[in-house]
Amino acid sequence: MNATIQQPVVVTTDLFKLTFDEMGATVARAELLQERETADWTHEGVPGLFFGEAESEPGNVVLFDTSASRIYKAETGLVGGSFPNHRTVFKLMSQELTMKDGQETLEVKFVADNGGVQLIKTFVLQRGHYGINVKHEVVNNGNIAITPSVYMQLTRDNGAVATQSSMYNTYTGPAVYTEEEKFQKLSFDSLADGDKDYPTYANEGWIAMLQHYFLTAWVPQDGEKREIYARQIDKNLFAIGSIVAVGEVAPGASKTIDSQLYVGPQDQRRLEHIAPNLDLVVDYGWLTFLAKPIYSLLAFLYGLVGNWGWAIVLLTVLVKAVLYPISAAGYKSMGRMRDLAPRMKALQEKYKDDKQALNQAMMELYRREKINPAGGCFPILLQLPVFLALYWVLLASVELRGAEWILWVTDLSNPDAFLILPIVMVGTMFLQMKLSPQPMDSAQAKMMMIMPIVFGIMFFFFASGLVLYWLTNNVLSIWQQWYVNKQIAEERRKRVIS
């Protein structure tokens, strides 16, 4: 048995380097050859001067892994009798283990016998596909009929992903989807507490293990009644799986159960073709209703320009164009308030000892001049939902992981290690303040001067794609505010002439 474990079966395709353990014919390791781990931004650019350079180049992303520090694998077998399972030694039947140039599919076949029952597992890997077709053929070599079931499970420890950022929290753990109960996350803690608040039977759906940007999932065929289970199986070790009944298999007969094993990125376009609603694993939080259309629009713009950074710039322009009438009204209010500054100062001097009278006089002045004092806040408030939704899009969409923009911006999902974008953004905020009416209260004016610096420090740690959005919005706002101020000045000039 130990000799078998020490002889892994390594299969290589254009996307995978898979390691099978002949003990159970389990997928013990899955290296994604087209997905690189992202470099730690704190070891680059300006932060790198303080924290030092990264010791080595990032390697490929590894999902399934069986090592001293990680247990994460895909296991299958038969239940309902003394049948082959994931603890049975399987024999490799395939000769070809490497997908050659021009080859579209690669089949890897294992076989095991136990109790007069033979189980043949066939993994069909396709070029360019992260979905692996898995066939379980049950052959009854005995003298009596059998009624086995095939189980497909994902087993994983509850350890954090090695590359998980300390700047944000993302979900790692099991999930399940059924048409009746929809999408549910089943945390490791809840399973450790014995929580069974999830659907246990369905005719459709899937089970999965999620981590930031990536997932593994078992997807039985729709229409196949399956039992769903999730539990703690050892200290810090958990499993989620589906059990599909094979039905009665007569002596000398065989039956096959087909399913699909997905091992790869949370690419929404790919996931939609694997199973209905598998794209729900891309978690946009409570702003999903807004984040999904923003992602769709962003993906459409990317299809036009071929660069996610410029797609974000175009998205900002479109959002600004849609909100232009409301923003213009707000900027007009701000511009007119600048004109009222001398009169407001005079009111402050006149009613400096009577705040209630001052407030009444100022409100009367606003009413007479048809100015909304809160109008200048509307442009920012209208941008906030889009900003927050884009935050989740950048955080959860694997398509933007490692996406370049220009020159020094090599990963829009990471902060700008050279701090150029946030510094320029702070500059645009100061410029906006110069174009806006200055607060009459000195303490408030000092607070307004501090705000760009506070925002700048915050934005140092935000994804560069998010800073790019806000910077572009600021530049467009400055132009719009300048244009509105110019219109107001022209109106003032005409009034003076007339």
C-alpha positions as CSV (number, residue, x, y, z in Angstrom):
1,M,0.0,0.0,0.0
2,N,2.8,2.4,0.9
3,A,4.6,1.7,-2.4
4,T,1.5,2.6,-4.3
5,I,1.2,6.0,-2.4
6,Q,4.8,6.7,-3.2
7,Q,4.2,6.3,-7.0
8,P,2.0,9.2,-8.0
9,V,0.5,9.4,-11.5
10,V,1.3,12.8,-13.1
11,V,-0.8,14.0,-16.0
12,T,0.0,17.1,-18.0
13,T,-2.2,19.1,-20.3
14,D,-2.2,22.7,-21.6
15,L,-3.9,23.9,-18.4
16,F,-3.0,21.3,-15.7
17,K,-0.4,19.3,-14.1
18,L,-2.5,16.8,-12.2
19,T,-1.2,14.3,-9.7
20,F,-3.3,11.3,-9.1
21,D,-2.9,9.0,-6.1
22,E,-3.5,5.3,-7.0
23,M,-4.9,4.9,-3.6
24,G,-8.5,5.7,-4.5
25,A,-7.5,7.2,-7.9
26,T,-7.9,10.6,-6.1
27,V,-6.8,13.9,-7.5
28,A,-4.1,14.7,-4.9
29,R,-2.6,17.8,-6.5
30,A,-3.7,20.2,-9.2
31,E,-1.2,22.8,-10.5
32,L,-2.8,25.4,-12.9
33,L,-0.2,26.0,-15.5
34,Q,-1.8,29.2,-16.9
35,E,-2.4,30.8,-13.5
36,R,0.5,32.4,-11.7
37,E,0.4,33.4,-8.0
38,T,0.4,37.1,-7.7
39,A,3.5,38.8,-6.2
40,D,3.1,40.5,-2.8
41,W,2.9,44.2,-3.6
42,T,4.5,45.1,-0.2
43,H,7.8,43.7,-1.6
44,E,7.7,46.0,-4.6
45,G,8.1,49.7,-5.4
46,V,8.0,52.0,-2.4
47,P,6.9,49.4,0.2
48,G,9.7,47.2,-1.0
49,L,12.2,49.8,0.3
50,F,10.9,49.1,3.8
51,F,9.9,45.4,3.7
52,G,12.6,44.2,1.4
53,E,12.4,42.4,-2.0
54,A,10.5,39.2,-2.5
55,E,12.8,36.2,-2.1
56,S,11.6,34.3,-5.2
57,E,9.4,34.5,-8.2
58,P,5.8,33.5,-7.6
59,G,5.0,30.0,-8.9
60,N,1.8,28.5,-10.5
61,V,-1.4,28.4,-8.5
62,V,-1.9,25.0,-6.8
63,L,-5.5,24.0,-5.8
64,F,-5.6,20.4,-4.8
65,D,-2.6,19.5,-2.7
66,T,-1.6,16.7,-0.4
67,S,1.5,17.7,1.6
68,A,2.7,18.3,5.1
69,S,1.0,21.7,5.2
70,R,-2.1,21.1,3.1
71,I,-4.8,18.4,2.6
72,Y,-7.1,19.2,-0.3
73,K,-8.2,16.5,-2.7
74,A,-11.1,15.2,-4.9
75,E,-12.2,11.7,-3.9
76,T,-14.8,9.3,-5.3
77,G,-15.9,5.8,-4.8
78,L,-18.9,3.4,-4.3
79,V,-21.1,3.0,-1.2
80,G,-23.8,0.4,-0.5
81,G,-21.6,-2.6,0.0
82,S,-18.0,-3.9,-0.1
83,F,-17.2,-2.0,-3.2
84,P,-14.2,0.0,-4.4
85,N,-13.8,3.4,-2.7
86,H,-11.2,6.1,-2.1
87,R,-9.3,3.8,0.2
88,T,-9.0,1.1,-2.5
89,V,-5.9,0.7,-4.6
90,F,-6.6,1.4,-8.2
91,K,-4.5,0.4,-11.2
92,L,-3.6,2.9,-13.9
93,M,-4.8,1.6,-17.4
94,S,-3.8,4.5,-19.6
95,Q,-0.4,4.8,-21.3
96,E,-0.5,8.4,-22.5
97,L,-0.3,10.9,-19.6
98,T,0.7,14.0,-21.5
99,M,-1.5,16.0,-23.9
100,K,0.5,16.5,-27.1
101,D,0.4,19.5,-29.5
102,G,-2.7,19.4,-31.6
103,Q,-4.4,16.8,-29.3
104,E,-7.8,17.9,-28.1
105,T,-8.6,15.3,-25.4
106,L,-6.7,13.1,-23.0
107,E,-8.3,10.2,-21.2
108,V,-6.8,8.8,-17.9
109,K,-8.3,5.6,-16.8
110,F,-8.1,3.7,-13.5
111,V,-9.7,0.4,-12.4
112,A,-10.2,-1.4,-9.1
113,D,-12.0,-4.7,-8.1
114,N,-13.5,-5.5,-4.7
115,G,-16.2,-7.9,-3.7
116,G,-16.9,-9.0,-7.3
117,V,-17.5,-5.4,-8.4
118,Q,-15.2,-3.5,-10.7
119,L,-15.1,0.3,-10.8
120,I,-13.6,2.0,-13.8
121,K,-12.8,5.7,-13.3
122,T,-12.2,7.7,-16.5
123,F,-11.0,11.3,-16.4
124,V,-11.5,13.1,-19.7
125,L,-9.4,16.3,-20.0
126,Q,-10.1,18.7,-22.9
127,R,-7.7,21.3,-24.2
128,G,-8.6,24.8,-23.0
129,H,-11.2,23.5,-20.4
130,Y,-10.9,23.5,-16.6
131,G,-13.9,21.2,-16.5
132,I,-12.9,17.5,-16.3
133,N,-15.5,14.9,-17.4
134,V,-15.5,12.0,-15.0
135,K,-17.1,8.7,-15.7
136,H,-17.7,6.0,-13.1
137,E,-18.5,2.7,-14.7
138,V,-19.7,0.0,-12.4
139,V,-19.3,-3.6,-13.6
140,N,-21.0,-6.4,-11.7
141,N,-18.9,-9.5,-12.0
142,G,-20.8,-11.3,-9.2
143,N,-23.8,-13.6,-9.1
144,I,-26.3,-11.3,-7.6
145,A,-27.7,-7.9,-8.4
146,I,-26.2,-4.9,-6.6
147,T,-27.5,-1.3,-6.0
148,P,-24.4,0.8,-5.4
149,S,-24.2,4.6,-5.3
150,V,-21.3,6.8,-6.4
151,Y,-20.1,9.5,-4.0
152,M,-18.0,12.5,-5.2
153,Q,-16.5,14.6,-2.5
154,L,-14.0,17.4,-1.9
155,T,-11.9,17.0,1.2
156,R,-10.0,20.0,2.6
157,D,-8.4,21.3,5.8
158,N,-9.6,24.6,7.2
159,G,-6.2,26.4,6.8
160,A,-6.1,29.8,5.2
161,V,-4.9,30.2,1.6
162,A,-1.1,31.0,1.7
163,T,-1.5,34.1,-0.6
164,Q,-4.6,35.5,1.2
165,S,-4.2,39.2,1.8
166,S,-4.3,40.8,5.2
167,M,-6.0,43.9,3.7
168,Y,-9.4,42.2,3.1
169,N,-11.3,39.1,4.0
170,T,-12.6,36.7,1.4
171,Y,-14.5,33.4,1.9
172,T,-12.7,30.1,2.0
173,G,-14.7,26.9,2.5
174,P,-17.6,24.7,1.2
175,A,-20.6,25.9,-0.7
176,V,-23.7,24.2,-2.2
177,Y,-26.3,25.1,-4.8
178,T,-29.7,23.6,-5.4
179,E,-32.6,25.1,-7.4
180,E,-34.9,25.0,-4.3
181,E,-32.5,26.4,-1.7
182,K,-30.2,28.4,-4.1
183,F,-26.6,29.3,-3.2
184,Q,-25.3,28.6,0.3
185,K,-21.9,28.9,2.0
186,L,-21.2,26.3,4.6
187,S,-18.4,27.6,6.8
188,F,-15.9,25.3,8.4
189,D,-16.9,26.6,11.8
190,S,-20.6,25.8,11.2
191,L,-19.7,22.3,10.1
192,A,-17.5,21.8,13.2
193,D,-20.6,22.8,15.3
194,G,-22.6,20.1,13.5
195,D,-24.8,22.6,11.6
196,K,-26.9,20.8,8.9
197,D,-28.8,23.8,7.7
198,Y,-28.4,23.0,4.0
199,P,-30.4,20.9,1.5
200,T,-29.7,17.2,1.7
201,Y,-31.5,16.0,-1.4
202,A,-32.0,17.5,-4.9
203,N,-32.2,16.6,-8.5
204,E,-29.8,19.3,-9.7
205,G,-27.1,21.6,-8.4
206,W,-23.5,21.2,-7.4
207,I,-21.1,21.3,-4.4
208,A,-17.9,23.2,-4.2
209,M,-14.9,24.4,-2.2
210,L,-14.2,28.1,-2.6
211,Q,-11.2,30.3,-2.1
212,H,-10.3,33.8,-3.4
213,Y,-10.5,33.8,-7.2
214,F,-10.5,30.0,-7.5
215,L,-12.7,27.0,-6.8
216,T,-13.2,23.2,-7.2
217,A,-16.6,21.8,-7.8
218,W,-18.4,18.4,-8.4
219,V,-21.3,18.8,-10.8
220,P,-23.4,15.6,-11.3
221,Q,-25.7,15.5,-14.3
222,D,-29.0,17.4,-14.0
223,G,-31.9,15.1,-13.3
224,E,-29.8,12.7,-11.3
225,K,-31.2,12.5,-7.8
226,R,-28.4,13.1,-5.3
227,E,-27.9,13.2,-1.6
228,I,-25.8,16.1,-0.4
229,Y,-23.6,15.9,2.7
230,A,-21.0,18.2,4.5
231,R,-19.3,17.4,7.7
232,Q,-16.1,17.5,9.7
233,I,-14.2,14.2,9.3
234,D,-11.2,14.8,11.4
235,K,-9.5,17.6,13.4
236,N,-9.3,20.6,11.0
237,L,-10.4,18.4,8.1
238,F,-13.8,18.7,6.3
239,A,-15.6,17.2,3.4
240,I,-18.5,18.1,1.2
241,G,-20.0,15.7,-1.4
242,S,-22.8,14.3,-3.4
243,I,-24.1,10.7,-3.6
244,V,-25.8,9.6,-6.8
245,A,-27.6,6.2,-6.9
246,V,-26.4,4.0,-9.8
247,G,-29.5,1.8,-9.6
248,E,-29.7,-1.9,-9.9
249,V,-26.9,-3.6,-11.7
250,A,-27.6,-7.2,-12.7
251,P,-24.9,-9.9,-12.7
252,G,-22.7,-9.4,-15.8
253,A,-24.1,-6.0,-16.5
254,S,-22.6,-2.5,-16.1
255,K,-23.9,1.1,-15.5
256,T,-22.2,4.5,-15.8
257,I,-22.6,7.7,-13.9
258,D,-21.3,10.9,-15.5
259,S,-20.2,14.0,-13.7
260,Q,-17.9,17.0,-14.1
261,L,-15.1,18.1,-11.9
262,Y,-14.2,21.8,-12.2
263,V,-10.7,22.8,-11.0
264,G,-9.8,26.4,-11.9
265,P,-10.5,30.1,-11.7
266,Q,-13.8,31.8,-10.9
267,D,-14.1,32.9,-14.5
268,Q,-17.8,33.8,-15.0
269,R,-17.9,33.0,-18.7
270,R,-16.4,29.6,-18.1
271,L,-18.6,28.8,-15.1
272,E,-21.8,29.6,-16.9
273,H,-21.0,26.7,-19.4
274,I,-20.2,24.2,-16.6
275,A,-23.4,24.3,-14.7
276,P,-26.4,26.6,-14.1
277,N,-25.6,29.3,-11.5
278,L,-22.1,28.1,-10.9
279,D,-21.0,31.7,-11.5
280,L,-22.7,32.6,-8.1
281,V,-19.4,31.6,-6.5
282,V,-18.1,35.0,-7.6
283,D,-19.2,36.8,-4.5
284,Y,-20.0,40.5,-4.8
285,G,-21.5,40.8,-1.4
286,W,-24.6,42.8,-0.7
287,L,-24.1,45.0,-3.8
288,T,-24.4,42.0,-6.2
289,F,-27.5,43.7,-7.8
290,L,-25.3,46.6,-8.9
291,A,-21.9,44.9,-9.2
292,K,-23.0,42.2,-11.7
293,P,-24.2,44.8,-14.3
294,I,-21.0,46.8,-13.7
295,Y,-18.9,43.7,-14.3
296,S,-20.9,42.9,-17.5
297,L,-20.4,46.5,-18.8
298,L,-16.7,46.4,-17.8
299,A,-16.3,43.1,-19.6
300,F,-18.0,44.5,-22.7
301,L,-15.7,47.5,-22.7
302,Y,-12.7,45.2,-22.2
303,G,-13.8,43.4,-25.4
304,L,-13.7,46.7,-27.2
305,V,-10.3,48.0,-26.0
306,G,-8.5,44.8,-24.9
307,N,-7.2,46.4,-21.6
308,W,-9.0,46.3,-18.2
309,G,-7.4,49.6,-17.2
310,W,-8.7,51.5,-20.2
311,A,-12.1,49.7,-19.7
312,I,-12.2,51.2,-16.2
313,V,-11.5,54.6,-17.6
314,L,-14.3,54.2,-20.2
315,L,-16.7,52.9,-17.5
316,T,-16.0,56.0,-15.5
317,V,-16.7,58.2,-18.5
318,L,-20.0,56.5,-19.1
319,V,-21.0,56.7,-15.4
320,K,-20.1,60.4,-15.4
321,A,-22.1,61.0,-18.6
322,V,-25.2,59.3,-17.2
323,L,-24.9,61.4,-14.0
324,Y,-24.0,64.6,-15.8
325,P,-27.3,66.5,-15.5
326,I,-27.4,65.9,-11.7
327,S,-23.7,66.6,-11.3
328,A,-24.0,69.8,-13.3
329,A,-26.9,71.0,-11.0
330,G,-24.7,70.3,-8.0
331,Y,-21.8,72.2,-9.4
332,K,-24.0,75.1,-10.3
333,S,-25.1,75.3,-6.7
334,M,-21.5,75.3,-5.6
335,G,-20.5,77.9,-8.1
336,R,-23.3,80.2,-7.0
337,M,-22.3,79.7,-3.4
338,R,-18.9,81.1,-4.3
339,D,-20.6,84.2,-5.6
340,L,-22.5,84.5,-2.4
341,A,-19.4,84.3,-0.2
342,P,-19.1,88.1,0.5
343,R,-22.8,88.4,1.3
344,M,-22.6,85.3,3.6
345,K,-19.6,86.8,5.4
346,A,-21.6,90.0,5.9
347,L,-24.4,88.0,7.4
348,Q,-21.9,86.3,9.8
349,E,-20.6,89.7,10.9
350,K,-24.2,91.0,11.4
351,Y,-25.5,88.0,13.4
352,K,-22.3,86.9,15.0
353,D,-24.0,86.8,18.4
354,D,-27.2,85.1,17.3
355,K,-26.7,81.8,15.6
356,Q,-30.4,81.1,15.2
357,A,-30.9,84.4,13.3
358,L,-27.8,83.8,11.2
359,N,-29.2,80.4,10.1
360,Q,-32.6,81.9,9.3
361,A,-30.9,84.7,7.3
362,M,-28.7,82.3,5.4
363,M,-31.6,79.9,4.6
364,E,-33.6,83.0,3.3
365,L,-30.6,83.9,1.1
366,Y,-30.4,80.4,-0.3
367,R,-34.2,80.5,-1.0
368,R,-34.1,83.9,-2.7
369,E,-31.1,82.9,-4.9
370,K,-32.6,79.4,-5.6
371,I,-29.5,77.6,-4.3
372,N,-29.5,74.1,-2.7
373,P,-26.6,74.2,-0.1
374,A,-26.4,70.4,-0.2
375,G,-26.3,70.3,-4.0
376,G,-22.5,70.0,-4.0
377,C,-22.7,66.7,-2.1
378,F,-24.9,65.0,-4.7
379,P,-22.1,64.2,-7.2
380,I,-20.1,62.4,-4.5
381,L,-23.1,60.6,-3.0
382,L,-24.2,59.4,-6.4
383,Q,-20.7,58.0,-7.1
384,L,-20.4,56.1,-3.8
385,P,-22.6,53.1,-4.8
386,V,-20.7,52.7,-8.1
387,F,-17.4,53.0,-6.2
388,L,-18.4,50.3,-3.6
389,A,-19.8,48.0,-6.3
390,L,-16.6,48.4,-8.4
391,Y,-14.6,47.6,-5.2
392,W,-16.3,44.2,-5.0
393,V,-15.8,43.7,-8.8
394,L,-12.1,44.3,-8.4
395,L,-11.9,42.1,-5.3
396,A,-13.9,39.1,-6.6
397,S,-13.4,39.0,-10.4
398,V,-10.5,36.8,-11.3
399,E,-10.4,38.4,-14.8
400,L,-8.8,41.5,-13.3
401,R,-6.3,39.5,-11.2
402,G,-2.9,40.3,-12.6
403,A,-4.4,42.6,-15.3
404,E,-2.0,45.3,-16.5
405,W,-2.8,48.9,-17.4
406,I,0.2,50.9,-18.4
407,L,3.9,51.1,-17.4
408,W,4.2,50.6,-13.6
409,V,0.6,49.3,-13.1
410,T,0.9,45.6,-13.6
411,D,-2.0,44.3,-11.5
412,L,-5.2,46.3,-11.2
413,S,-6.4,44.1,-8.3
414,N,-3.4,45.1,-6.2
415,P,-2.4,48.5,-4.7
416,D,-0.1,50.7,-6.7
417,A,3.3,49.8,-5.2
418,F,4.8,53.0,-6.6
419,L,2.0,55.1,-5.0
420,I,1.8,57.2,-8.1
421,L,-2.0,56.9,-8.7
422,P,-3.0,57.7,-5.1
423,I,-0.6,60.7,-5.0
424,V,-2.0,62.1,-8.3
425,M,-5.5,61.5,-6.9
426,V,-4.7,63.5,-3.8
427,G,-3.5,66.3,-6.1
428,T,-6.8,66.3,-8.0
429,M,-8.7,66.5,-4.7
430,F,-6.8,69.6,-3.7
431,L,-7.5,71.1,-7.1
432,Q,-11.2,70.3,-6.7
433,M,-11.2,72.1,-3.4
434,K,-9.7,75.2,-5.0
435,L,-12.6,75.2,-7.5
436,S,-15.2,74.8,-4.7
437,P,-16.6,77.4,-2.3
438,Q,-14.5,77.6,0.8
439,P,-16.2,77.0,4.1
440,M,-16.9,80.1,6.2
441,D,-15.9,78.3,9.4
442,S,-12.1,78.2,9.9
443,A,-12.2,74.8,11.7
444,Q,-14.3,73.3,8.9
445,A,-11.8,74.8,6.3
446,K,-8.9,73.1,8.1
447,M,-10.8,69.8,8.2
448,M,-11.4,70.1,4.4
449,M,-7.7,70.6,3.9
450,I,-6.9,67.4,5.8
451,M,-9.5,65.2,4.0
452,P,-7.4,64.7,0.8
453,I,-4.4,63.5,2.9
454,V,-6.7,61.1,4.8
455,F,-8.2,59.8,1.6
456,G,-4.7,59.5,0.0
457,I,-3.5,57.3,2.9
458,M,-6.6,55.1,2.6
459,F,-6.2,54.8,-1.2
460,F,-2.6,53.7,-0.8
461,F,-4.0,50.3,0.2
462,F,-6.9,50.1,-2.3
463,A,-6.7,48.2,-5.6
464,S,-5.0,50.3,-8.2
465,G,-8.1,49.8,-10.5
466,L,-10.2,51.4,-7.8
467,V,-7.9,54.3,-7.5
468,L,-7.8,54.6,-11.3
469,Y,-11.6,54.9,-11.3
470,W,-11.7,57.6,-8.6
471,L,-8.8,59.5,-10.2
472,T,-10.6,59.5,-13.6
473,N,-13.8,60.6,-11.9
474,N,-11.9,63.5,-10.2
475,V,-10.3,64.6,-13.5
476,L,-13.7,64.6,-15.2
477,S,-15.3,66.4,-12.2
478,I,-12.6,69.1,-12.3
479,W,-13.3,69.7,-16.0
480,Q,-17.1,69.7,-15.4
481,Q,-16.7,72.1,-12.4
482,W,-14.5,74.4,-14.5
483,Y,-17.0,74.4,-17.3
484,V,-19.9,75.1,-15.0
485,N,-18.0,77.9,-13.3
486,K,-17.3,79.4,-16.7
487,Q,-21.0,79.2,-17.6
488,I,-21.9,81.0,-14.3
489,A,-19.3,83.7,-15.0
490,E,-20.7,84.2,-18.5
491,E,-24.2,84.5,-17.0
492,R,-22.9,87.0,-14.4
493,R,-21.2,89.1,-17.2
494,K,-24.5,89.2,-19.2
495,R,-26.4,90.4,-16.1
496,V,-23.9,93.2,-15.5
497,I,-24.1,94.3,-19.2
498,S,-27.9,94.2,-19.2
